Amino acid sequence: MPRIAIASLKPGMVVASDVVTEQGRVILQRGKKVESFHLQLLKGLCIEAVEIEAPSGDSDREEQAAAYARDFFAFVNPDSQVMIELFRFATGLVGARLAEGWIPPSLSERRAQNVEQLEDVFPVEFADPARIVAHETELTSFPDIYFKLKEEAESPKASVRTLTDLVSRDMGLTAKLLKLANSPLYGLPESVESIERAIAIIGIQELSTLALGITAINYFHGIPPELVDMRRFWRHSISTGLIAKIIANAIGEMKNERFFIAGLLHDCGRLILFKKLPYASTEALLYARENFVPIVEAERTVFEFTHTDLSTELLANWQFPKHIAELINFHHNPQDGPDPRLNAVVHVADIMANAVDIAADGMYVLPPFDEAAWNALGLPPSAVGRVMTAFETEVMETMRAFV
């Protein structure tokens, strides 16, 4: 049965299971219709979402949504309670889009096409992460403002004034930081109209982290449009960052800008692959689609390394803050990193963001899910619904900060 946020609940809908408070009190029994007064009651009790029965004429659509979403979950454990919750959420999103008249892309439409003209920098058999990154960084300089920001952020003499002066030199960076400061990412009660005010509220280190991440985004350009839809790529990246921040909040990690930035840049190694080995990258994408395996597994087959091996080299070359680089580099294998619990945040966020992508013309199956990573977070499976409800509430305004 679809699970919907309270904000989307309408009078006349029928609940599919008992709606209970944290204390176990039944507010609405299974099979009861929702009345107008229930909406305010449920909000007042902080109940975020409920299961509803599909309208009698919608059973075929619900089955179609489940069948479509199921393909994307082919590489995860179907008995995992966390994945069951996530599948239910993804199916609801697909069903909602089908109700709007959406026609899901066919398998052929999801494949990369028209790439015969793309040329790899060197043969894939001679490619390795260190060589690829060396070639990239020798040709393209990283923005100077990044290193100035990093130096200021790491200085014991860092001040609101010096950081304000630095950020204000870049109008694009200033605009994005102000949009983020006024987005649901922070939920501030009043409008923030200056970088100086944003720093005073958010903090020097926190705003420095955001500035570093946004500056890094500007580095990536020249990706072949036939190979990847960059709007879709950044939508997934922003979604991963936002979900990572929500999860970080849920587990009590208060300084969570690093999780947002790690989510935002978690696939930066993939962008370098697209730039340097576009034709071989196409082979990996096609392999992933034709064999219903995640892209990361297809990379291992085609390249014998993955995009996180590339990000490890790239972020080291950039002298990217270690505590953020580790979140990025271990997001597919969180148990191998120095802090598996923190690595788990971006790991889980990436998978949740992939589930959201299913109803947004998604192209690839979910990557492998590490159940131990979820357990390390200390959250129950029911937290999936709460995280995704919070994500739905915040995502559009956060996206606008990058438009």
C-alpha positions as CSV (number, residue, x, y, z in Angstrom):
1,M,0.0,0.0,0.0
2,P,1.3,3.5,-0.7
3,R,2.6,5.5,2.2
4,I,2.1,9.2,1.9
5,A,3.1,12.3,3.9
6,I,0.5,14.0,6.1
7,A,0.8,17.1,3.9
8,S,-0.5,15.0,1.0
9,L,-3.3,13.3,2.9
10,K,-6.9,14.2,1.8
11,P,-10.3,13.8,3.4
12,G,-12.0,10.6,2.0
13,M,-8.8,8.6,1.7
14,V,-8.9,5.2,3.5
15,V,-6.1,4.2,5.8
16,A,-4.6,0.8,5.1
17,S,-3.2,0.1,8.6
18,D,-3.9,1.4,12.1
19,V,-2.4,4.8,12.7
20,V,-0.9,4.9,16.2
21,T,1.0,7.3,18.3
22,E,4.5,6.6,19.8
23,Q,2.7,5.6,23.0
24,G,0.7,3.0,21.0
25,R,-2.7,4.8,21.1
26,V,-4.8,4.1,17.9
27,I,-5.8,7.3,16.3
28,L,-7.4,5.9,13.1
29,Q,-8.3,2.2,12.6
30,R,-7.5,0.3,9.5
31,G,-10.3,0.8,6.9
32,K,-11.5,4.1,8.3
33,K,-11.9,7.2,6.1
34,V,-9.9,10.3,6.8
35,E,-12.0,13.2,7.9
36,S,-11.0,16.9,7.8
37,F,-10.4,17.1,11.6
38,H,-8.0,14.1,11.4
39,L,-5.5,16.2,9.4
40,Q,-4.9,18.7,12.2
41,L,-5.0,15.9,14.8
42,L,-2.3,13.9,13.0
43,K,-0.1,17.0,12.5
44,G,-0.5,17.9,16.2
45,L,0.6,14.5,17.2
46,C,3.7,14.8,14.9
47,I,2.7,11.7,12.8
48,E,4.5,12.3,9.5
49,A,3.0,9.7,7.1
50,V,0.3,7.0,6.9
51,E,-0.5,4.1,4.7
52,I,-3.5,4.5,2.5
53,E,-5.5,2.1,0.4
54,A,-5.3,2.5,-3.3
55,P,-8.6,3.7,-4.9
56,S,-10.5,0.8,-6.4
57,G,-9.7,1.9,-10.0
58,D,-5.9,2.3,-9.2
59,S,-5.0,-1.3,-8.4
60,D,-3.5,-1.8,-11.9
61,R,-1.5,1.3,-11.6
62,E,-0.1,0.3,-8.3
63,E,0.9,-3.1,-9.7
64,Q,2.5,-1.4,-12.7
65,A,4.4,0.9,-10.3
66,A,5.6,-2.0,-8.2
67,A,6.7,-4.0,-11.3
68,Y,8.6,-1.0,-12.7
69,A,10.3,-0.2,-9.4
70,R,11.2,-3.8,-8.7
71,D,13.8,-3.9,-11.5
72,F,15.8,-1.2,-9.8
73,F,16.0,-3.3,-6.6
74,A,17.4,-6.3,-8.4
75,F,20.8,-6.0,-6.7
76,V,19.7,-5.6,-3.0
77,N,18.5,-8.1,-0.4
78,P,14.7,-8.4,-0.9
79,D,14.3,-9.6,2.7
80,S,15.9,-6.5,4.2
81,Q,13.3,-4.5,6.2
82,V,15.1,-1.3,5.3
83,M,14.9,-2.1,1.6
84,I,11.3,-3.2,1.9
85,E,10.5,0.3,3.4
86,L,12.5,2.0,0.7
87,F,10.8,-0.1,-2.1
88,R,7.4,0.9,-0.7
89,F,8.4,4.6,-0.8
90,A,9.8,4.3,-4.4
91,T,6.7,2.5,-5.6
92,G,4.6,5.3,-4.2
93,L,6.6,7.9,-6.1
94,V,6.3,5.9,-9.4
95,G,2.6,5.4,-8.9
96,A,2.1,9.2,-8.3
97,R,3.9,10.0,-11.6
98,L,1.9,7.3,-13.5
99,A,-1.3,9.0,-12.2
100,E,0.0,12.2,-13.7
101,G,0.3,10.5,-17.1
102,W,4.0,9.8,-17.0
103,I,5.2,7.1,-19.4
104,P,8.3,5.4,-17.9
105,P,11.4,5.2,-20.2
106,S,11.9,2.0,-22.1
107,L,15.1,0.0,-21.7
108,S,16.4,1.3,-25.1
109,E,15.6,4.9,-24.0
110,R,17.7,4.5,-20.9
111,R,20.8,3.5,-22.8
112,A,23.5,6.0,-23.8
113,Q,23.4,6.6,-27.5
114,N,25.2,8.5,-30.3
115,V,28.6,8.2,-28.7
116,E,30.6,6.8,-31.6
117,Q,32.4,10.2,-32.0
118,L,33.6,10.2,-28.4
119,E,37.3,9.4,-28.0
120,D,39.1,8.2,-24.9
121,V,42.3,10.0,-23.9
122,F,44.1,6.7,-23.7
123,P,43.3,3.0,-24.1
124,V,41.3,1.7,-21.2
125,E,43.8,-1.2,-20.7
126,F,46.4,1.4,-19.8
127,A,44.2,3.5,-17.6
128,D,44.5,3.6,-13.8
129,P,43.2,6.1,-11.3
130,A,46.6,7.8,-10.6
131,R,47.3,8.2,-14.4
132,I,43.8,9.5,-15.1
133,V,43.9,12.1,-12.3
134,A,47.5,13.2,-13.2
135,H,46.4,13.8,-16.8
136,E,43.4,15.8,-15.6
137,T,45.1,18.0,-13.1
138,E,48.0,18.8,-15.3
139,L,45.7,20.2,-17.9
140,T,43.1,22.0,-15.8
141,S,43.8,24.3,-12.8
142,F,41.6,24.2,-9.8
143,P,40.0,27.6,-8.9
144,D,42.4,29.8,-6.8
145,I,39.5,30.8,-4.5
146,Y,39.3,27.2,-3.3
147,F,42.8,27.2,-1.9
148,K,42.3,30.6,-0.4
149,L,39.1,29.4,1.3
150,K,40.8,26.3,2.5
151,E,43.7,28.2,3.9
152,E,41.4,30.6,5.7
153,A,39.2,27.8,7.1
154,E,42.2,26.0,8.5
155,S,43.8,29.1,10.0
156,P,43.4,29.6,13.8
157,K,43.1,33.3,13.0
158,A,40.0,32.8,10.7
159,S,37.5,35.5,11.1
160,V,34.1,36.5,9.9
161,R,35.6,39.5,8.1
162,T,38.3,37.7,6.2
163,L,36.0,34.9,5.1
164,T,33.3,37.5,4.1
165,D,35.9,39.3,2.0
166,L,37.0,36.1,0.2
167,V,33.5,34.8,-0.6
168,S,32.3,38.2,-1.7
169,R,34.9,38.2,-4.5
170,D,32.9,35.5,-6.3
171,M,29.3,36.6,-7.0
172,G,28.2,33.1,-8.1
173,L,29.5,31.6,-4.9
174,T,28.0,34.4,-2.8
175,A,24.5,33.9,-4.4
176,K,24.6,30.1,-3.9
177,L,25.6,30.4,-0.2
178,L,22.9,32.9,0.5
179,K,20.3,30.7,-1.2
180,L,21.4,27.8,0.9
181,A,21.4,29.8,4.1
182,N,17.7,30.7,3.3
183,S,16.7,27.2,2.3
184,P,15.2,24.5,4.4
185,L,18.7,23.1,4.8
186,Y,18.9,25.4,7.8
187,G,15.3,26.4,8.5
188,L,16.2,29.8,9.9
189,P,13.3,31.9,11.2
190,E,14.4,35.1,9.4
191,S,15.8,35.9,6.0
192,V,19.6,36.1,5.7
193,E,20.7,38.9,3.3
194,S,24.5,39.0,3.7
195,I,27.4,36.6,3.9
196,E,28.5,38.2,7.1
197,R,25.1,37.4,8.7
198,A,25.2,33.9,7.2
199,I,28.6,33.2,8.8
200,A,27.4,34.6,12.1
201,I,24.4,32.2,12.2
202,I,25.9,29.2,10.5
203,G,29.5,29.4,11.7
204,I,32.9,30.1,10.1
205,Q,33.9,26.4,9.7
206,E,30.5,25.3,8.5
207,L,30.2,28.0,5.9
208,S,33.7,27.4,4.8
209,T,32.8,23.8,4.2
210,L,29.8,24.8,2.1
211,A,32.0,27.2,0.1
212,L,34.6,24.6,-0.6
213,G,32.1,22.1,-1.9
214,I,30.3,24.6,-4.1
215,T,33.7,25.8,-5.5
216,A,34.5,22.2,-6.3
217,I,31.3,21.8,-8.3
218,N,32.3,24.6,-10.6
219,Y,35.4,22.6,-11.6
220,F,33.4,20.1,-13.6
221,H,32.6,21.1,-17.1
222,G,33.1,19.8,-20.6
223,I,31.2,16.5,-19.8
224,P,29.9,15.1,-23.1
225,P,26.1,15.8,-23.1
226,E,25.4,12.6,-25.1
227,L,26.9,10.6,-22.2
228,V,25.3,12.1,-19.2
229,D,22.5,14.5,-18.4
230,M,24.3,16.8,-16.1
231,R,21.0,18.3,-14.7
232,R,19.9,14.8,-13.7
233,F,23.4,14.0,-12.4
234,W,23.4,17.1,-10.1
235,R,19.8,16.4,-9.0
236,H,20.9,13.0,-7.7
237,S,24.0,14.6,-6.1
238,I,22.0,17.3,-4.3
239,S,19.4,14.7,-3.2
240,T,22.2,12.6,-1.8
241,G,23.6,15.6,0.1
242,L,20.3,16.6,1.5
243,I,19.4,13.1,2.6
244,A,22.8,12.7,4.2
245,K,22.3,15.9,6.2
246,I,18.8,14.7,7.3
247,I,20.3,11.3,8.4
248,A,23.2,13.1,10.2
249,N,20.6,15.1,12.1
250,A,18.7,12.0,13.0
251,I,21.8,10.3,14.6
252,G,22.9,13.4,16.5
253,E,25.7,14.7,14.2
254,M,25.2,18.4,14.6
255,K,28.0,19.8,12.4
256,N,26.5,18.2,9.3
257,E,27.6,20.5,6.4
258,R,30.3,18.0,5.7
259,F,27.7,15.3,5.1
260,F,25.8,17.6,2.7
261,I,29.0,18.4,0.7
262,A,30.1,14.7,0.8
263,G,26.8,13.8,-0.7
264,L,27.0,16.6,-3.3
265,L,30.5,15.4,-4.4
266,H,30.2,11.6,-3.8
267,D,30.3,10.8,-7.6
268,C,33.0,13.3,-8.5
269,G,35.2,10.4,-9.6
270,R,32.6,9.4,-12.1
271,L,32.7,12.8,-13.7
272,I,36.5,12.4,-14.3
273,L,35.8,9.1,-15.9
274,F,33.3,10.7,-18.2
275,K,35.9,13.4,-19.2
276,K,38.8,11.1,-19.8
277,L,37.3,7.8,-20.9
278,P,33.9,8.8,-22.4
279,Y,33.7,5.8,-24.8
280,A,34.7,3.2,-22.2
281,S,32.3,4.9,-19.8
282,T,29.6,4.3,-22.3
283,E,30.5,0.6,-22.3
284,A,30.2,0.5,-18.5
285,L,26.8,2.3,-18.6
286,L,25.5,-0.2,-21.3
287,Y,26.8,-3.1,-19.3
288,A,25.0,-1.9,-16.2
289,R,21.7,-1.6,-18.0
290,E,21.9,-4.8,-20.0
291,N,22.9,-6.9,-17.0
292,F,20.8,-5.1,-14.4
293,V,23.8,-4.4,-12.2
294,P,24.8,-1.1,-10.5
295,I,27.1,1.2,-12.3
296,V,29.8,0.6,-9.6
297,E,29.8,-3.1,-10.4
298,A,29.9,-2.4,-14.2
299,E,33.0,-0.1,-13.6
300,R,34.8,-3.0,-11.9
301,T,34.1,-5.2,-14.9
302,V,35.1,-2.6,-17.6
303,F,37.9,-0.7,-15.8
304,E,38.9,-3.0,-13.0
305,F,38.6,0.0,-10.7
306,T,35.7,2.2,-9.6
307,H,34.9,5.9,-9.4
308,T,35.8,6.0,-5.7
309,D,39.3,4.9,-6.6
310,L,39.4,8.0,-8.8
311,S,38.0,10.3,-6.2
312,T,40.6,9.1,-3.7
313,E,43.4,10.2,-6.1
314,L,41.5,13.4,-7.1
315,L,40.6,14.7,-3.6
316,A,44.2,14.0,-2.4
317,N,45.5,16.1,-5.3
318,W,43.1,18.9,-4.4
319,Q,44.2,18.6,-0.7
320,F,40.5,18.3,0.0
321,P,39.6,18.2,3.8
322,K,40.3,14.6,4.9
323,H,37.2,14.2,7.0
324,I,35.0,15.0,3.9
325,A,37.1,13.0,1.4
326,E,36.8,9.9,3.5
327,L,33.0,10.1,3.5
328,I,33.1,10.4,-0.3
329,N,35.8,7.7,-0.9
330,F,34.1,5.0,1.2
331,H,30.4,5.6,0.3
332,H,30.2,2.2,-1.4
333,N,32.3,0.3,1.2
334,P,31.6,2.1,4.5
335,Q,33.0,-0.7,6.6
336,D,36.5,-0.2,5.1
337,G,36.8,3.4,6.1
338,P,38.3,4.8,9.4
339,D,34.8,5.6,10.8
340,P,32.2,3.1,9.4
341,R,29.3,4.8,11.3
342,L,29.9,8.2,9.6
343,N,30.7,6.6,6.2
344,A,27.3,4.9,6.6
345,V,25.5,8.2,6.4
346,V,26.5,8.9,2.7
347,H,26.3,5.2,1.8
348,V,22.6,5.1,2.9
349,A,21.9,8.5,1.5
350,D,23.2,7.5,-2.0
351,I,20.9,4.5,-2.1
352,M,17.9,6.5,-0.9
353,A,18.6,9.1,-3.6
354,N,18.8,6.3,-6.2
355,A,15.4,5.1,-5.1
356,V,14.0,8.7,-5.6
357,D,15.6,8.7,-9.1
358,I,13.4,5.7,-10.1
359,A,10.4,8.0,-10.5
360,A,12.5,10.7,-12.2
361,D,13.4,8.8,-15.3
362,G,15.9,6.7,-13.4
363,M,18.4,4.7,-15.4
364,Y,20.3,2.3,-13.2
365,V,19.6,-0.2,-10.4
366,L,20.4,0.6,-6.8
367,P,24.0,-0.1,-5.7
368,P,24.6,-2.8,-3.1
369,F,23.2,-2.0,0.3
370,D,25.4,-2.7,3.4
371,E,23.0,-3.8,6.2
372,A,25.8,-3.4,8.7
373,A,26.1,0.2,7.8
374,W,22.4,0.8,8.5
375,N,22.8,-1.0,11.8
376,A,25.7,1.2,12.7
377,L,23.4,4.3,12.4
378,G,21.3,2.9,15.2
379,L,18.0,3.7,13.3
380,P,15.0,1.4,13.0
381,P,13.7,0.5,9.5
382,S,10.7,2.7,10.1
383,A,13.1,5.7,10.0
384,V,13.3,5.3,6.2
385,G,9.8,6.8,6.0
386,R,10.7,9.7,8.3
387,V,13.9,10.5,6.4
388,M,12.2,10.4,3.0
389,T,9.2,12.5,4.3
390,A,11.6,15.2,5.5
391,F,13.5,15.0,2.2
392,E,10.3,15.6,0.2
393,T,9.5,18.6,2.3
394,E,12.9,20.2,1.8
395,V,14.1,19.1,-1.6
396,M,12.5,21.6,-4.0
397,E,13.7,24.7,-2.1
398,T,17.2,23.2,-1.7
399,M,17.4,22.4,-5.4
400,R,16.5,26.1,-6.2
401,A,19.7,27.2,-4.4
402,F,21.7,25.6,-7.2
403,V,19.6,26.8,-10.2
